[in-house]
Amino acid sequence: MKDAQLIKEIPLASTDNGAITVATVKEPYGKDSSPVVSLGIWLSKTSEEPDWKVHIPVENLDEVILALQEAKKEL
């Protein structure tokens, strides 16, 4: 992704060459747009683009982190 700053790449469980990427993007939708955290799911890192991608607005990040922690407790 253009102007994305990779924070971490995590091996994707149950795949040979997959990954989860976490990146920040300061202006994802053009000048003056709000920053996001971009999560990418790569079934194979040989692809040019992730198989799935989600952008989480920074304003929602704390609540999403709490929800993920709750989900983990449920499993």
Residue frames relative to the residue before (quaternion, step in Angstrom):
aa qw qx qy qz dx dy dz
M 1.0000 0.0000 0.0000 0.0000 0.00 0.00 0.00
K 0.5246 -0.6468 0.4614 0.3057 3.54 -0.97 0.88
D 0.8587 0.0990 -0.1121 0.4903 3.56 -0.98 0.95
A 0.4377 0.6720 -0.4788 0.3570 3.61 1.17 0.42
Q 0.2256 -0.7486 0.6107 0.1256 3.54 -1.07 0.82
L 0.3219 -0.7658 0.5255 0.1836 3.59 -0.36 1.22
I 0.2354 -0.7670 0.5866 0.1104 3.57 -0.87 1.04
K 0.7923 -0.1543 0.1486 0.5712 3.57 0.84 -1.00
E 0.1604 -0.7321 0.6517 0.1171 3.51 -1.27 0.63
I 0.1166 -0.8048 0.5819 0.0002 3.54 -0.72 1.17
P 0.4746 -0.6542 0.4904 0.3260 3.64 -0.83 0.85
L 0.3761 -0.7258 0.5369 0.2086 3.58 -0.93 0.94
A 0.4570 -0.7028 0.4808 0.2570 3.56 -0.64 1.17
S 0.8355 0.2211 -0.1919 0.4650 3.55 -1.23 0.68
T 0.6584 0.4212 -0.3457 0.5192 3.61 1.15 0.53
D 0.5124 -0.6414 0.4744 0.3178 3.56 -1.23 0.44
N 0.8290 0.0874 0.0140 0.5522 3.56 0.98 -0.84
G 0.4213 0.7180 -0.4582 0.3115 3.59 1.15 0.56
A 0.0942 -0.7969 0.5948 0.0479 3.54 -1.28 0.28
I 0.2637 -0.6666 0.6625 0.2172 3.49 -1.42 0.30
T 0.0978 -0.7944 0.5968 0.0558 3.58 -0.81 0.95
V 0.1484 -0.7484 0.6422 0.0737 3.52 -1.15 0.79
A 0.0913 0.7993 -0.5834 0.1112 3.55 -0.70 1.10
T 0.3124 -0.7021 0.5943 0.2371 3.54 -1.29 0.30
V 0.0942 -0.7634 0.6374 0.0445 3.52 -1.18 0.70
K 0.3619 -0.7863 0.4636 0.1890 3.57 -0.51 1.19
E 0.7983 0.0391 -0.0037 0.6010 3.62 0.93 -0.79
P 0.0761 -0.8766 0.4729 0.0461 3.60 0.54 1.18
Y 0.7844 0.3033 -0.1483 0.5203 3.59 1.07 -0.64
G 0.7565 -0.3421 0.1854 0.5257 3.56 1.18 0.59
K 0.7674 -0.3818 0.2667 0.4407 3.52 -1.36 0.16
D 0.8539 0.1336 -0.1536 0.4790 3.53 -1.03 1.01
S 0.4635 0.6338 -0.4946 0.3726 3.65 1.15 0.30
S 0.5793 -0.6204 0.4163 0.3259 3.58 -1.15 0.67
P 0.5388 -0.6428 0.4387 0.3225 3.60 -1.06 0.73
V 0.1502 -0.7741 0.6110 0.0704 3.53 -1.29 0.54
V 0.3380 -0.6283 0.6367 0.2927 3.48 -1.42 0.15
S 0.1963 -0.7893 0.5767 0.0765 3.56 -0.79 1.07
L 0.1154 -0.7720 0.6238 0.0407 3.56 -0.83 1.08
G 0.0685 -0.8012 0.5943 0.0132 3.55 -0.78 1.05
I 0.1672 -0.7496 0.6326 0.0997 3.56 -1.09 0.78
W 0.0865 -0.7937 0.6019 -0.0170 3.53 -0.65 1.23
L 0.3000 -0.7430 0.5671 0.1905 3.60 -0.61 1.07
S 0.7660 0.0106 -0.0179 0.6425 3.56 1.26 -0.52
K 0.4111 -0.7301 0.4936 0.2331 3.57 -0.78 1.01
T 0.5132 0.6211 -0.4416 0.3948 3.62 1.22 0.11
S 0.5520 0.5989 -0.3929 0.4269 3.61 1.26 -0.24
E 0.5004 -0.6521 0.4802 0.3064 3.55 -1.18 0.54
E 0.7752 0.1970 -0.0952 0.5926 3.57 1.14 -0.66
P 0.5600 -0.5964 0.4368 0.3741 3.61 -1.13 0.51
D 0.5600 -0.5948 0.4579 0.3506 3.55 -1.24 0.46
W 0.7704 0.0534 -0.0312 0.6346 3.57 1.18 -0.65
K 0.0047 -0.7845 0.6200 -0.0110 3.53 -1.15 0.66
V 0.0262 -0.7766 0.6292 0.0167 3.55 -1.08 0.75
H 0.2222 -0.7455 0.6144 0.1315 3.54 -1.13 0.76
I 0.1298 -0.7803 0.6101 0.0453 3.55 -0.79 1.07
P 0.3960 -0.7118 0.5199 0.2574 3.60 -0.61 1.07
V 0.5932 -0.5962 0.4065 0.3569 3.57 -1.00 0.84
E 0.6243 0.5639 -0.3366 0.4231 3.60 1.04 -0.75
N 0.7244 0.4164 -0.2341 0.4970 3.62 1.17 -0.51
L 0.4429 0.7591 -0.4165 0.2327 3.56 1.27 -0.30
D 0.6659 0.5092 -0.3218 0.4402 3.63 0.81 -0.91
E 0.6779 0.4891 -0.2940 0.4635 3.59 0.92 -0.88
V 0.6336 0.5160 -0.3272 0.4745 3.60 1.06 -0.73
I 0.6298 0.5240 -0.3348 0.4656 3.60 0.99 -0.79
L 0.6515 0.5037 -0.3159 0.4712 3.61 0.93 -0.84
A 0.6558 0.5054 -0.3160 0.4632 3.59 0.95 -0.83
L 0.6384 0.5140 -0.3261 0.4711 3.62 1.02 -0.74
Q 0.6392 0.5114 -0.3250 0.4736 3.58 1.01 -0.76
E 0.6360 0.5089 -0.3251 0.4804 3.61 1.02 -0.75
A 0.6408 0.5257 -0.3244 0.4557 3.59 0.95 -0.85
K 0.6370 0.5338 -0.3295 0.4480 3.58 0.97 -0.81
K 0.6379 0.5342 -0.3187 0.4541 3.60 1.02 -0.80
E 0.6593 0.5334 -0.2971 0.4387 3.57 1.11 -0.72
L 0.6840 0.5126 -0.2853 0.4336 3.60 1.15 -0.52
